[in-house]
Protein backbone atom coordinates (compact mmCIF):
# COMPACT_ATOMS: atom_id res chain seq x y z
CA UNK A 1 0.00 0.00 0.00
CA UNK A 2 2.85 2.34 0.86
CA UNK A 3 4.39 1.81 -2.62
CA UNK A 4 1.05 2.71 -4.25
CA UNK A 5 0.80 5.97 -2.33
CA UNK A 6 4.41 6.88 -3.21
CA UNK A 7 3.70 6.07 -6.88
CA UNK A 8 0.56 8.24 -6.92
CA UNK A 9 2.39 11.15 -5.27
CA UNK A 10 5.21 10.83 -7.80
CA UNK A 11 2.70 10.73 -10.66
CA UNK A 12 0.93 13.82 -9.32
CA UNK A 13 4.22 15.68 -8.81
CA UNK A 14 5.48 14.98 -12.34
CA UNK A 15 2.06 15.69 -13.85
CA UNK A 16 2.08 19.14 -12.23
CA UNK A 17 5.75 19.75 -13.13
CA UNK A 18 5.64 18.59 -16.75
CA UNK A 19 2.00 19.37 -17.51
CA UNK A 20 1.61 22.77 -15.83
CA UNK A 21 4.82 24.33 -14.49
CA UNK A 22 7.14 23.55 -17.42
CA UNK A 23 4.68 24.70 -20.15
CA UNK A 24 3.98 27.94 -18.23
CA UNK A 25 7.69 28.68 -17.87
CA UNK A 26 8.42 27.96 -21.55
CA UNK A 27 5.39 29.98 -22.70
CA UNK A 28 6.42 32.88 -20.48
CA UNK A 29 10.00 32.81 -21.75
CA UNK A 30 8.82 32.64 -25.36
CA UNK A 31 6.48 35.61 -24.84
CA UNK A 32 9.29 37.66 -23.30
CA UNK A 33 12.16 36.65 -25.60
CA UNK A 34 10.37 35.99 -28.93
CA UNK A 35 6.87 37.52 -28.73
CA UNK A 36 6.31 37.75 -32.49
CA UNK A 37 7.29 34.14 -33.14
CA UNK A 38 5.50 32.86 -30.04
CA UNK A 39 2.27 34.39 -31.33
CA UNK A 40 2.44 32.77 -34.77
CA UNK A 41 4.48 35.28 -36.82
CA UNK A 42 1.28 37.12 -37.71
CA UNK A 43 1.29 39.80 -40.38
CA UNK A 44 -0.85 42.75 -39.33
CA UNK A 45 -1.85 45.74 -41.45
CA UNK A 46 -3.61 48.45 -39.49
CA UNK A 47 -5.53 46.53 -36.86
CA UNK A 48 -6.30 43.57 -39.11
CA UNK A 49 -4.47 40.24 -39.12
CA UNK A 50 -4.05 39.25 -42.76
CA UNK A 51 -2.10 36.05 -42.33
CA UNK A 52 0.94 34.33 -40.94
CA UNK A 53 4.39 34.05 -42.44
CA UNK A 54 4.30 30.38 -41.50
CA UNK A 55 1.03 29.22 -43.08
CA UNK A 56 0.28 29.20 -46.79
CA UNK A 57 -2.88 30.77 -48.19
CA UNK A 58 -4.79 30.31 -51.40
CA UNK A 59 -4.64 33.14 -53.93
CA UNK A 60 -7.00 32.58 -56.86
CA UNK A 61 -6.88 35.99 -58.51
CA UNK A 62 -4.73 36.54 -61.59
CA UNK A 63 -3.34 39.73 -60.00
CA UNK A 64 -1.54 37.76 -57.27
CA UNK A 65 1.18 35.12 -57.11
CA UNK A 66 -0.21 31.61 -56.77
CA UNK A 67 0.71 29.52 -53.76
CA UNK A 68 1.88 25.96 -53.67
CA UNK A 69 -1.02 23.49 -53.93
CA UNK A 70 -2.46 22.19 -50.67
CA UNK A 71 -4.10 18.81 -50.22
CA UNK A 72 -5.95 20.13 -47.14
CA UNK A 73 -7.20 23.42 -48.56
CA UNK A 74 -4.72 25.47 -46.48
CA UNK A 75 -6.61 24.55 -43.29
CA UNK A 76 -4.08 24.36 -40.43
CA UNK A 77 -6.19 22.11 -38.20
CA UNK A 78 -5.85 18.81 -40.09
CA UNK A 79 -2.34 19.65 -41.30
CA UNK A 80 -1.02 16.91 -43.52
CA UNK A 81 -0.34 15.70 -47.02
CA UNK A 82 -2.31 13.51 -49.35
CA UNK A 83 -0.15 10.45 -48.62
CA UNK A 84 -0.25 9.39 -52.26
CA UNK A 85 2.78 7.28 -53.15
CA UNK A 86 5.01 7.83 -56.16
CA UNK A 87 3.31 4.98 -58.01
CA UNK A 88 -0.19 6.34 -57.33
CA UNK A 89 -2.30 6.97 -60.42
CA UNK A 90 -4.21 9.65 -58.50
CA UNK A 91 -0.96 11.52 -57.72
CA UNK A 92 0.15 11.32 -61.35
CA UNK A 93 -3.23 12.63 -62.55
CA UNK A 94 -3.17 15.47 -60.00
CA UNK A 95 0.39 16.42 -60.97
CA UNK A 96 -0.43 16.45 -64.68
CA UNK A 97 -3.56 18.52 -64.08
CA UNK A 98 -1.63 21.02 -61.95
CA UNK A 99 1.08 21.31 -64.63
CA UNK A 100 -1.50 21.99 -67.33
CA UNK A 101 -3.33 24.50 -65.13
CA UNK A 102 -0.13 26.36 -64.19
CA UNK A 103 1.03 26.51 -67.82
CA UNK A 104 -2.38 27.69 -69.04
CA UNK A 105 -2.85 30.26 -66.27
CA UNK A 106 0.61 31.75 -66.88
CA UNK A 107 0.59 31.27 -70.67
CA UNK A 108 3.75 29.22 -70.63
CA UNK A 109 5.16 27.15 -73.46
CA UNK A 110 4.24 23.46 -73.40
CA UNK A 111 7.95 22.57 -73.07
CA UNK A 112 8.45 24.74 -69.97
CA UNK A 113 9.55 22.73 -66.95
CA UNK A 114 7.33 23.62 -64.00
CA UNK A 115 9.00 23.72 -60.56
CA UNK A 116 7.93 20.76 -58.45
CA UNK A 117 6.42 22.88 -55.68
CA UNK A 118 3.77 24.12 -58.11
CA UNK A 119 2.88 20.53 -59.03
CA UNK A 120 3.04 18.70 -55.69
CA UNK A 121 1.44 19.70 -52.38
CA UNK A 122 3.75 19.98 -49.40
CA UNK A 123 3.80 17.33 -46.69
CA UNK A 124 2.03 19.67 -44.27
CA UNK A 125 -0.27 21.22 -46.84
CA UNK A 126 0.62 24.62 -45.37
CA UNK A 127 3.96 25.58 -46.94
CA UNK A 128 3.93 29.36 -47.53
CA UNK A 129 6.95 29.37 -49.85
CA UNK A 130 7.66 28.80 -53.52
CA UNK A 131 10.93 28.95 -55.41
CA UNK A 132 12.05 32.23 -56.98
CA UNK A 133 11.82 30.44 -60.36
CA UNK A 134 8.14 29.64 -59.78
CA UNK A 135 7.50 33.26 -58.82
CA UNK A 136 9.30 34.58 -61.91
CA UNK A 137 7.17 32.31 -64.12
CA UNK A 138 4.10 34.17 -62.84
CA UNK A 139 5.37 37.71 -63.41
CA UNK A 140 4.06 38.14 -66.97
CA UNK A 141 0.55 37.06 -65.93
CA UNK A 142 0.51 39.53 -63.02
CA UNK A 143 1.93 42.32 -65.18
CA UNK A 144 -0.78 41.77 -67.77
CA UNK A 145 -3.59 41.45 -65.20
CA UNK A 146 -2.52 44.66 -63.42
CA UNK A 147 -1.67 46.56 -66.62
CA UNK A 148 1.87 47.25 -65.39
CA UNK A 149 4.39 48.96 -67.63
CA UNK A 150 8.01 47.81 -68.05
CA UNK A 151 9.21 49.86 -65.07
CA UNK A 152 6.57 48.31 -62.82
CA UNK A 153 7.48 44.86 -64.16
CA UNK A 154 11.09 45.49 -63.18
CA UNK A 155 9.97 46.53 -59.69
CA UNK A 156 7.96 43.31 -59.42
CA UNK A 157 10.98 41.22 -60.42
CA UNK A 158 13.10 43.13 -57.90
CA UNK A 159 10.57 42.34 -55.17
CA UNK A 160 11.07 38.64 -55.89
CA UNK A 161 14.84 39.04 -55.71
CA UNK A 162 14.82 41.08 -52.49
CA UNK A 163 12.36 38.73 -50.75
CA UNK A 164 14.23 35.56 -51.70
CA UNK A 165 15.37 33.75 -48.57
CA UNK A 166 18.57 31.71 -48.50
CA UNK A 167 18.51 28.03 -47.52
CA UNK A 168 18.07 27.60 -43.78
CA UNK A 169 21.42 27.75 -41.98
CA UNK A 170 22.90 28.26 -45.48
CA UNK A 171 22.74 24.52 -46.17
CA UNK A 172 19.25 23.09 -45.53
CA UNK A 173 16.69 23.31 -48.31
CA UNK A 174 16.68 25.67 -51.25
CA UNK A 175 16.15 29.34 -51.92
CA UNK A 176 12.51 30.29 -51.39
CA UNK A 177 10.16 33.25 -51.33
CA UNK A 178 7.10 33.76 -49.14
CA UNK A 179 4.01 34.15 -51.34
CA UNK A 180 2.05 36.26 -48.85
CA UNK A 181 4.90 38.78 -48.60
CA UNK A 182 5.13 38.97 -52.40
CA UNK A 183 1.42 39.59 -52.71
CA UNK A 184 1.53 42.31 -50.07
CA UNK A 185 4.40 44.03 -51.85
CA UNK A 186 2.59 44.01 -55.22
CA UNK A 187 0.03 46.47 -53.92
CA UNK A 188 2.83 48.94 -53.12
CA UNK A 189 3.92 49.17 -56.75
CA UNK A 190 2.66 52.45 -58.21
N, C-alpha and C positions, 0 to 999 in steps of 0.2 A: 504494500500500500504506500509505503514511504517513497519508493521509486516512482510510482505513478504520480504522486504529488510533485516531486522534483521535476519530472518530465513535463507536466502541465505548466509549472511555473517557468521552466526554461522555454517552452513553446510560446507562452504569453509574452515573456521578455523579448524574445527574438522577433515575434510578430509586431510588437510595438516598435522595436528598434528598426527593423528592416521595412516595415509596412507603413510607419508613420514618421518617426524621427528622421531617418535617412532621407526619404523623399522630400520632407519639408526643408531640410538643410540644403539639399542639392537644388531644389526649386528656388530657395532664397538666394543662394550664391549665383545661380544663373540669372535671376532678375537683377541682381546688383552688378555683376560683371559683364553680362551679355544680354541686356534687356531686349534689344531688337531681335536677336536670334531666338531668345527664349520665348518670345511671343509670336513666332512663326514667320519672321522676315516679311512682314506685311508691307505692301506699298500703299501709301495713303496720299491722296490728292485732295486738298481742302480738308474736309472732315469725313471724307468717304474712303473706305477701304476698297481698293479696286482689284486686289489680288495679292498673291504671295510670290516671292521670287522662287520659291521651292516647289510650287505646284503648277503644272501646266493647265492651260485653259484652251477652249476651243474658239477659234476665230474663223468664222464662215465668210465674212465679207471680202470682196476682192481688193479692198483698200488697205487690208492688213496682211501681215505675214501669217502664213498658216503654221500651226503647231504640228508636232509629231502626232501621229494617230494614237488613240487610246482605246484599248479594248474594254475599258470600264466607263467610258463617257466622261473622263476627267473627274469622276466622283472620288474624293479621297477616302471615303469610309470603307469601301470594299477593295481597296488598293490591291492590284494584282494584274498579272498578264493573262493572256488567253490560254496558255499552256498547250498550244498546238506544237507538235513536234515538227522537225525539219522534213519529215516524209508525209506530213499531213496534206491532203488534197485541199482542205478548207484553208489552210495557211497559204498554200500556193495561189489559190483563187483570190484570196484577199490581197495578197501582195501584187498580183497582176492587175487587179482592179484599182488598187491605190496608185500603181505606176501610171496606168492609163489616165486616171483622174488628175494626177499631179501634172502630167505632160499636157493634157488638154487645158486645164485651168491656167497654166503658165505659158501656153502656146510654145511648147518646146518641141524640138525635132524628135522624130521617132527613135533616132539612134542615141539620144542623150541618155547618159547613165545617171539614174536618180540615186541620190544618197540613201543609204539603207534606213536611216532614221525617218525618212518620209514614206517608207514602204512598210516597215515593221513597227508595231507598238512596243513601247518599252516594257520591261519586266514589271514595273510598278503601275504602269498606265498613267503616270503623273509627271513624267519627265518634262520640265519646262524649257529644255534646250534643243536646238538643232545645230547642225554644222554651219560654219560661215558659207560653205559652198551651197547648201540648201537655201540659205537666205538670199544669196546672190542670184540664184535661179528664179527667185520670185520678184526681183526688182522691176523688171520690165512690165509685169502685170500691174504692180502697184503704181508705177509711174503713169501708165496708161489710164488706170482707174481714177487716179487723182488729178489727171491732166497736168503733171509736173513737166517743167521744161528741163533742159540739159543740166542747168546749174542745180536745180532741185534734185535731179537724179544723182548727181555727184555727191550732194549732201547726204542722200539716202545711203549710197554706197559707203561713205565715210562713217556713217552711224554704225553700219555693220562692222567695219574695221575697228572702230574705237570701242565697241561693246563686246568684241571677241575676247573670251576668257581663255587663258592658257590651260593646258592640262593641269589637273590637281597635283600639287607638290612638284610641278614641272615634269612629271613622269607618268602619272596615272590618267588614262583616258586620252581624249583628243581635244583639240580646240573646239569651243562651243560658244553659242550666243543665246541669251535668254530672249525668247520670243515676246514675252510681255514687255520687257524693257524696249525692244525694238519698236513695238507697236505704240508705246507711249511717246517715243521720240519722233515718230512720223508726224504726229500732230503738231510738233514744234517747228516743222519745216514750213517756211513762208515763201 
